[in-house]
């Protein structure tokens, strides 16, 4: 199970980065200028997260098989919309919930040892 903790942490961090990209887009829309300090700060944090997670991913790949851990990246399709629902009150439909279940089932199937 430890093989999966670091990749899941990466996916969570990338999901936070996506939510920050959305926050920066909202701020840009409100400010109307790419020179807005708040917009640039939020965007900078999102980009920094992406950069750090990319480095962490390379470290993870030193010890794990890509084919084994890459399916965990699909959890971003679960975490990002859920975070958008929490942070921005974006809609979560029954189809989304069904899709989440299928994604999780797929990750479990791929992760099963032969």
ZAMARGU-4260 file (C-alpha; in steps of 0.2 Angstrom, whole numbers, plus 5000, padded with zeros to 4 digits):
<rodrens>
0) 5000/5000/5000 | 5015/5012/5003 | 5018/5011/4984 | 5002/5021/4982 | 5003/5034/4995
5) 5015/5046/4987 | 5007/5045/4970 | 4990/5048/4978 | 4998/5063/4987 | 5004/5069/4970
10) 4987/5068/4963 | 4979/5077/4978 | 4992/5091/4975 | 4989/5092/4957 | 4970/5093/4961
15) 4974/5108/4972 | 4984/5116/4958 | 4969/5114/4946 | 4957/5122/4959 | 4970/5136/4960
20) 4970/5138/4941 | 4951/5140/4942 | 4953/5153/4956 | 4966/5162/4946 | 4954/5162/4931
25) 4940/5169/4942 | 4951/5182/4949 | 4957/5187/4931 | 4939/5188/4926 | 4935/5200/4940
30) 4951/5210/4939 | 4951/5211/4920 | 4970/5212/4919 | 4984/5199/4919 | 4994/5212/4929
35) 4983/5210/4944 | 4994/5206/4959 | 4981/5194/4967 | 4979/5185/4950 | 4997/5183/4948
40) 5000/5177/4966 | 4986/5163/4964 | 4993/5158/4947 | 5011/5158/4954 | 5006/5146/4968
45) 4997/5134/4956 | 5012/5134/4944 | 5024/5131/4959 | 5013/5116/4965 | 5014/5109/4947
50) 5033/5111/4947 | 5036/5103/4964 | 5024/5089/4960 | 5033/5085/4944 | 5049/5084/4953
55) 5041/5072/4966 | 5034/5062/4952 | 5051/5059/4945 | 5057/5053/4962 | 5042/5041/4963
60) 5046/5034/4946 | 5064/5030/4952 | 5056/5017/4964 | 5040/5012/4955 | 5034/5005/4939
65) 5025/5018/4928 | 5012/5006/4922 | 5008/5001/4940 | 5006/5019/4947 | 5000/5029/4932
70) 4982/5024/4933 | 4981/5033/4950 | 4982/5049/4940 | 4964/5045/4935 | 4959/5050/4953
75) 4961/5068/4947 | 4945/5065/4938 | 4937/5062/4955 | 4946/5075/4966 | 4945/5090/4955
80) 4927/5090/4951 | 4923/5086/4969 | 4934/5100/4975 | 4926/5112/4962 | 4909/5107/4970
85) 4916/5111/4987 | 4925/5127/4983 | 4914/5134/4968 | 4898/5126/4970 | 4899/5118/4953
90) 4886/5104/4949 | 4889/5086/4953 | 4877/5076/4943 | 4872/5057/4944 | 4882/5054/4929
95) 4897/5061/4937 | 4895/5050/4952 | 4893/5035/4941 | 4909/5040/4932 | 4918/5041/4949
100) 4913/5024/4953 | 4919/5017/4937 | 4935/5026/4938 | 4938/5019/4956 | 4933/5002/4950
105) 4945/5003/4935 | 4960/5009/4947 | 4956/4994/4958 | 4955/4982/4943 | 4972/4988/4936
110) 4980/4988/4953 | 4976/4970/4957 | 4991/4959/4957 | 4991/4945/4944
</rodrens>
